[in-house]
Amino acid sequence: MTENAKDRQVGKNAFCTFCMGAFDPARIGAHIRRCRDRVDDAECIQTGGSPHPMAFILMMTVEEHPDAWLVLEAHGEARFSHLDRFIRREWFPDSAEPGQFVRPRAKEDSKDGKASEPDLQVRLENALSVKDRLCYRTRRSKQTIETRLEVIGYLPTAIMHRPVDVAAFPLHGRLAPRHPFHIPEGVVL
Ligand SMILES: [Zn+2]
């Protein structure tokens, strides 16, 4: 039995955009890292002799809303501004202003009490490592929404011509009637 077939047996509502399979949401991050179709897509990418571009696999979640999650693939060379625009377009289309990426407070930051905030022009590969956690804050209707981002992988990319894309999304989330990964207006987070 292939890895993909094993994953498929346990659940049904986390959709992988590479193999079009439905999986257990609790295992979707692990699946994306090893999805055979994703690996095949990555292997098809021609680099003309230059090193294969790498990408981060990012798990997006919203605290206390288990139905609101998304797995993204983002090129290492992409900037935080690409990630910001992508997240706003998919989840917060009515937020005109850039969101804010905030790291959990690091020890060296504790003297002045400030959390570290990556500049939007910084490339992801210069700021992120696997297992890093970030908070993404955006405002909508006078409400600040905090989305958590965890770096769950760093792999040869399978998406060549776009800096960020969706790797997996919830199929039947009650928070997603209009778009598979859109949190509709009116839902209090
Ligand atoms: Zn897959």
Residues whose N, C-alpha, C, O or C-beta is under 5 A from the ligand:
A	BS01	ZN	C16 F18 C19 C35
